[in-house]
Amino acid sequence: MNAVQRSGFNSEIVQAKRHITSGNLGAGFFHLERAHVIGQEHLIPHVKSHWLMFQVEFRRRRFAAAIGQVIRIVLGALGSAVGVVPTGNTGGTNVSMFRRMPIESELQNIIDGRAPGEDAQGPICKR
């Protein structure tokens, strides 16, 4: 995981935990989905995002979704370990765990190691 990706992942986790702690589980889950997209190719971040999603679903008393997260923890760990993940998948049980999804440009830049305000050619200059 590159430094920009690690920082982006950690930032999303911090924001998620802040929302979850304040009782805003929906906003917390949104940031967990973003963290999942950023970190899903890496074993520990992938499992961490699903573990926190499990905790949110359990707190929501959505037990079927919580069980779905347990399954995703196991399969996600295996997928990350062998390098086979459905790119862009947000990790929630509202989508198939095998479905590839488009990645929003902001998150793709983070995954690619580009800092905010930088595009594929380098820093963005405003004239």
Secondary structure, DSSP 4 states (H G I P E B T S, - for coil): --HHHHHHHHHHHHHHHHHHHTT-HHHHHHHHHHHHHHHTTSHHHHHHHHHHHHHHHHHTT-HHHHHHHHHHHHHHHHHHHHT---TT----TTS-TT------HHHHHHHTTPPTTEETTEEPPP-
